Amino acid sequence: MLTKPIPHKLVRNVATGKNLPRLRDASGNRIENQESGTFFIDFTHPEVQDLTVQRAIAVAECGLYDGIFLDLWHPRILVDRVGKDIDPNVEVEAKLLLLKRIREAVGDEFLILINTVRWKAPRSAPYVNGSFIETEWDPKIGFYTRERLIQIEDTLLWSEENYREPQINCLGGMGIGTEHPDSATNRHWMRVFTTMSLTHSDGYVLYNSGPDMSHEHYWYDFWNADLGRPVGGDETKAQFYEGIDGLFIREYTNGWAVYNRSGTA
């Protein structure tokens, strides 16, 4: 089981009774999270870092959980939300320092997952066990482009090759919220992400109900198929079938997984 201590939701230091430092813009004003109506915590501040490490240690020592999940991890995520008021280099270094401190404090057996959206996190890789690749379609056109799918494939395969063991990589697809979860379009994209996960990783997959319901999920009959386990090792991941660009097939003990973005049936 995983827990999710998110720095921007930490409001008060119980030990001191004081509010935690907030991120501020160039004019000294607190930066508001438009999605939640709260203010971002300044996780570069030593007090916030210390408290976050202490919470990770408490989770590790309580005996109830196997690890933690750190959200909003890739620097582009917060920069995209906050803008020029955040220096991405400062953000990267602060997150790396926090991650190193947590790993040193909780030991090698404790699981740490991060949310990198569709990007890679090479400097974090030595310290984490995997990534939640929480993807989204191109907002300009309302669906996933071929180029974005290729980027997601590349990040998923890279994650399989670079994060530490025991490894957990999770691929998430965004549904079309204006349609029923079981519509033909949503079933299509659910199959895309399910088969991408099966052909490119040994990880997990989910498909949500759209941008306004990103943590609501529908169980598809497609997921009831018992494929068994992959036949072969890592060399069977992300292999083109007969050299056809965009057509991937991977053998399992009870069948085959086929992922096709080649543009032909």
C-alpha positions in Angstrom: 0.0 0.0 0.0 1.2 3.5 -0.8 0.6 6.8 0.9 0.9 10.2 -0.7 2.5 13.0 1.4 2.2 16.0 -1.0 4.3 19.0 0.2 1.8 21.7 -1.0 -0.9 20.2 1.2 1.2 20.5 4.4 -0.2 23.6 6.1 1.0 23.7 9.7 4.0 22.4 11.6 2.4 20.7 14.5 5.6 20.9 16.6 5.9 24.7 16.3 2.2 25.5 15.8 3.2 27.8 12.9 2.1 27.8 9.3 4.7 26.5 6.9 6.5 28.8 4.5 4.6 29.4 1.2 6.0 29.9 -2.3 6.0 33.5 -3.3 6.3 35.4 -6.5 8.7 38.2 -7.4 6.6 40.7 -5.6 6.5 38.6 -2.4 2.9 37.5 -2.8 1.9 33.9 -2.0 1.3 31.7 -5.1 -2.1 30.2 -5.2 -2.9 26.7 -6.6 -5.7 27.5 -8.9 -7.0 23.9 -8.9 -7.4 23.7 -5.1 -7.7 27.3 -3.9 -4.8 26.8 -1.5 -1.3 28.2 -1.5 1.8 26.3 -2.6 4.2 25.4 0.2 7.8 26.3 -0.3 9.4 22.9 -0.4 12.8 24.4 -0.9 12.7 25.8 2.7 14.6 23.7 5.2 11.7 23.5 7.6 9.4 22.0 4.9 12.1 19.6 3.9 12.7 18.4 7.4 9.0 17.9 8.1 8.6 15.9 4.8 11.5 13.7 5.7 10.1 13.1 9.2 6.7 12.2 7.7 8.3 9.7 5.4 10.2 8.1 8.3 7.0 7.9 10.3 5.3 6.1 7.4 8.2 3.7 7.0 8.3 2.9 10.7 4.6 2.5 11.4 4.5 -1.0 9.7 1.3 -0.4 7.8 2.7 0.8 4.4 5.3 -0.4 1.9 6.2 3.0 0.5 5.2 6.6 -0.4 4.1 8.4 -3.6 5.6 11.8 -4.4 3.3 13.8 -6.7 4.1 16.8 -9.0 7.7 15.5 -9.2 8.9 16.6 -12.6 10.0 20.3 -12.7 7.9 21.1 -15.7 4.7 20.3 -13.7 5.1 23.0 -11.2 6.7 25.5 -13.6 3.7 25.0 -16.0 1.3 25.8 -13.1 3.2 28.6 -11.4 5.1 30.1 -14.4 8.2 32.2 -14.3 8.1 32.7 -10.5 9.7 29.3 -10.1 13.2 28.6 -11.2 13.2 25.1 -12.5 16.9 24.6 -11.5 16.1 25.5 -7.9 13.1 23.2 -8.0 15.1 20.3 -9.3 17.9 20.7 -6.7 15.4 21.0 -3.9 13.5 17.9 -4.9 16.7 15.9 -5.4 17.9 16.9 -1.9 14.6 15.9 -0.4 14.6 12.6 -2.3 18.2 11.7 -1.2 17.4 12.5 2.4 14.2 10.4 2.4 16.0 7.4 0.8 18.9 7.6 3.3 16.4 7.8 6.1 14.0 5.0 5.1 16.5 2.4 3.7 16.6 0.4 0.5 13.6 -1.8 1.0 11.0 1.1 1.3 9.3 1.9 -2.0 9.3 5.4 -3.4 7.2 6.3 -6.4 7.1 9.7 -8.2 4.7 11.3 -10.7 6.7 12.5 -13.7 3.6 12.8 -16.1 5.1 11.8 -19.5 8.7 12.8 -18.9 11.8 11.0 -17.6 13.6 11.8 -14.4 17.1 10.5 -14.8 18.6 12.3 -11.8 15.9 10.9 -9.5 16.3 7.3 -10.9 18.9 6.1 -8.4 16.5 6.8 -5.5 13.1 5.7 -6.7 11.4 2.4 -7.5 9.2 3.7 -10.3 7.0 6.3 -11.8 3.3 7.1 -12.2 3.2 8.2 -15.8 0.0 10.2 -15.5 -0.5 11.2 -19.2 -3.0 13.5 -20.8 -4.1 14.0 -24.3 -3.3 17.1 -26.3 -5.7 19.8 -25.0 -5.6 21.6 -28.4 -7.2 18.7 -30.3 -8.8 16.6 -27.5 -7.0 13.3 -28.1 -3.5 11.7 -28.1 -1.4 12.4 -31.1 1.0 9.8 -32.6 3.9 11.9 -31.4 2.6 12.0 -27.9 2.1 8.3 -27.8 5.7 7.7 -29.0 6.9 10.0 -26.2 4.9 8.1 -23.6 6.2 4.7 -25.0 9.7 6.0 -24.7 9.3 7.2 -21.1 7.6 3.9 -20.1 10.4 1.8 -21.6 13.1 4.1 -20.1 11.4 3.8 -16.7 11.5 0.0 -16.9 15.2 0.2 -17.7 16.4 2.7 -15.2 14.5 2.7 -11.9 15.7 0.6 -9.0 14.3 -2.7 -7.9 11.8 -3.7 -6.7 10.2 -1.7 -9.5 6.7 -0.4 -9.9 5.8 1.6 -13.1 2.2 2.7 -13.5 0.8 4.0 -16.8 -2.3 6.1 -16.8 -4.4 7.2 -19.7 -6.9 10.1 -19.7 -10.4 9.3 -20.8 -12.9 11.4 -22.8 -15.0 12.9 -20.0 -17.8 14.1 -22.3 -18.6 10.5 -23.2 -19.7 7.5 -21.1 -16.7 5.5 -19.8 -17.8 2.5 -21.8 -18.3 4.4 -25.1 -16.5 3.2 -28.2 -14.0 6.0 -28.1 -13.1 5.4 -24.4 -12.9 1.6 -25.0 -10.5 2.3 -27.9 -8.2 4.5 -25.8 -8.4 2.1 -22.8 -7.2 -0.7 -25.1 -4.4 1.5 -26.4 -3.0 2.1 -22.9 -3.5 -1.4 -21.7 -1.7 -3.0 -24.6 1.0 -0.3 -24.5 1.6 -1.3 -20.9 1.6 -5.0 -21.7 4.0 -4.7 -24.6 6.4 -2.1 -23.1 6.5 -2.9 -19.4 5.9 -5.3 -16.5 4.0 -2.6 -14.7 0.4 -1.5 -14.1 -2.2 0.5 -16.1 -5.3 2.5 -15.3 -7.6 4.6 -17.5 -9.6 7.4 -15.9 -12.9 9.1 -16.8 -11.5 12.3 -18.2 -9.8 15.6 -17.0 -12.6 16.6 -14.7 -12.9 13.2 -13.1 -9.2 12.1 -13.2 -9.5 9.8 -10.2 -12.8 8.1 -11.2 -12.4 4.8 -12.9 -14.5 2.2 -14.7 -13.7 -1.5 -14.8 -13.6 -2.9 -18.3 -14.3 -6.5 -19.2 -11.1 -6.3 -21.4 -9.1 -6.4 -18.2 -10.6 -9.8 -17.1 -8.5 -11.7 -19.7 -5.9 -13.9 -18.1 -2.8 -13.5 -20.2 -0.5 -15.2 -17.7 3.1 -14.0 -17.5 5.4 -12.7 -20.2 7.4 -15.3 -22.1 11.0 -14.2 -22.0 12.7 -11.3 -20.3 13.3 -7.6 -20.9 14.4 -8.2 -24.4 10.7 -8.9 -25.3 9.6 -5.4 -24.5 8.8 -2.8 -27.2 9.6 -5.1 -30.1 8.3 -4.2 -33.5 6.5 -7.1 -35.2 8.2 -8.1 -38.4 9.9 -4.7 -38.5 6.5 -2.8 -38.9 6.9 0.6 -37.3 4.2 1.1 -34.6 3.1 -2.5 -34.3 4.2 -4.3 -31.1 3.4 -7.9 -30.1 4.5 -9.6 -26.9 3.9 -13.2 -26.1 2.4 -14.3 -22.7 1.9 -17.8 -21.4 -1.8 -17.7 -22.1 -1.9 -15.5 -25.3 -0.5 -12.4 -27.0 -0.6 -8.7 -26.3 -0.9 -6.5 -29.5 -0.4 -2.7 -29.5 -0.8 -1.1 -32.8 -0.3 2.6 -33.6 1.0 1.9 -37.1 -2.1 3.4 -38.7 -3.1 0.1 -40.3 -5.3 -2.7 -39.0 
